[in-house]
Amino acid sequence: MVAGGAAVGAVARYVLTQVGRMYQNRLPWATFGINISGSFVIGLLAGLQLPQLLGLLLMTGFCGGYTTFSTYNTELVILLRDRQIVAALTYFFGSVVSGLIAVSLGLCLGNYL
């Protein structure tokens, strides 16, 4: 279950990353969008209180394969290495704050539904 969900999530991440690279400037918008939307989805799914197997498929599998903490950290280090301090700080704080807001909104919506 987990592997199947992860495979679909990874393919979705790859496709969105390729599309996002066409519009990327200083900030890695594709990774940002993927991680924030993934945060919303996992919050929503957690709020829905899914049966265990469906939770494994969607939350652990799909969301785990879709979101990418390691890519976020790598892109952040590259921004710092390239002395793009303002962009790095914007990416760091924007990702953390937006992720918290997204998962909170998803959780609230999931609890409501």
Phi and psi in degrees as a GROMACS rama.xvg file:
@    title "Ramachandran Plot"
@    xaxis  label "Phi"
@    yaxis  label "Psi"
@TYPE xy
-64.0275  -45.3019  VAL-2
-62.9466  -40.0737  ALA-3
-63.5731  -45.3268  GLY-4
-63.7304  -40.2759  GLY-5
-64.8597  -38.113  ALA-6
-62.7955  -45.3236  ALA-7
-64.9217  -42.3745  VAL-8
-62.3811  -41.1807  GLY-9
-66.0561  -39.9867  ALA-10
-65.3228  -42.3325  VAL-11
-61.0894  -42.5083  ALA-12
-62.7496  -44.0002  ARG-13
-60.3751  -47.7597  TYR-14
-61.5545  -47.3891  VAL-15
-66.1835  -33.2966  LEU-16
-64.9982  -42.7  THR-17
-64.6614  -41.841  GLN-18
-65.3271  -44.1607  VAL-19
-62.6593  -32.4676  GLY-20
-64.8972  -22.4175  ARG-21
-70.3089  -21.8941  MET-22
-116.226  5.21369  TYR-23
-76.311  137.609  GLN-24
-115.363  -120.894  ASN-25
-70.868  -39.6435  ARG-26
-92.0997  143.313  LEU-27
-78.3558  78.4758  PRO-28
-63.4317  -32.3239  TRP-29
-62.8296  -49.4567  ALA-30
-62.9926  -41.3679  THR-31
-57.9075  -51.1116  PHE-32
-62.8675  -40.0526  GLY-33
-64.0376  -47.8527  ILE-34
-67.6234  -37.0412  ASN-35
-71.6143  -44.5004  ILE-36
-65.5244  -37.1102  SER-37
-64.4285  -36.8797  GLY-38
-63.3621  -42.0224  SER-39
-62.8576  -46.8186  PHE-40
-63.1113  -43.534  VAL-41
-68.0271  -34.4856  ILE-42
-64.1503  -44.5104  GLY-43
-59.4522  -48.2627  LEU-44
-64.3595  -38.413  LEU-45
-63.7387  -39.7556  ALA-46
-67.3397  -29.2025  GLY-47
-74.8032  -15.204  LEU-48
51.9387  63.8037  GLN-49
-68.5474  156.78  LEU-50
-57.8376  152.52  PRO-51
-54.0796  -48.3599  GLN-52
-64.3924  -39.8804  LEU-53
-67.8429  -37.6137  LEU-54
-62.4636  -41.5438  GLY-55
-62.5528  -43.6806  LEU-56
-62.9159  -50.1291  LEU-57
-88.232  -46.2219  LEU-58
-79.4219  -58.1388  MET-59
-70.6963  -46.8657  THR-60
-74.348  -72.7127  GLY-61
-59.697  -53.9249  PHE-62
-65.2818  -35.5608  CYS-63
-65.0658  -38.7826  GLY-64
-78.1647  -26.0781  GLY-65
-81.1018  -48.6446  TYR-66
-82.1086  162.18  THR-67
-149.891  95.9535  THR-68
-71.9207  -36.5469  PHE-69
-67.0519  -38.8902  SER-70
-66.1884  -41.5049  THR-71
-55.8167  -49.1552  TYR-72
-64.5183  -40.1882  ASN-73
-62.9366  -45.9381  THR-74
-64.446  -36.1955  GLU-75
-64.6362  -44.5991  LEU-76
-64.4082  -38.6588  VAL-77
-64.0648  -42.0048  ILE-78
-60.3242  -42.938  LEU-79
-66.1527  -43.0353  LEU-80
-59.6659  -38.5665  ARG-81
-83.6411  9.52411  ASP-82
60.5207  31.0347  ARG-83
-95.1851  67.991  GLN-84
-62.878  -45.7967  ILE-85
-62.9739  -43.7923  VAL-86
-63.3326  -41.0204  ALA-87
-64.1216  -44.9937  ALA-88
-65.7184  -39.9805  LEU-89
-61.3471  -45.3316  THR-90
-64.2385  -44.8593  TYR-91
-62.1018  -58.8463  PHE-92
-68.381  -37.7814  PHE-93
-62.2153  -41.0013  GLY-94
-68.0543  -45.0758  SER-95
-66.5749  -50.4053  VAL-96
-65.9186  -46.1741  VAL-97
-64.0576  -38.4311  SER-98
-62.8825  -43.1509  GLY-99
-64.2085  -41.8939  LEU-100
-64.8369  -44.0478  ILE-101
-63.5523  -46.0158  ALA-102
-67.1615  -35.0064  VAL-103
-65.0975  -44.8109  SER-104
-63.9658  -43.1412  LEU-105
-61.6446  -42.9284  GLY-106
-63.6026  -43.2168  LEU-107
-61.5055  -44.6467  CYS-108
-64.4193  -44.2902  LEU-109
-61.4197  -40.466  GLY-110
-65.5377  -35.0314  ASN-111
-68.8758  -41.2913  TYR-112
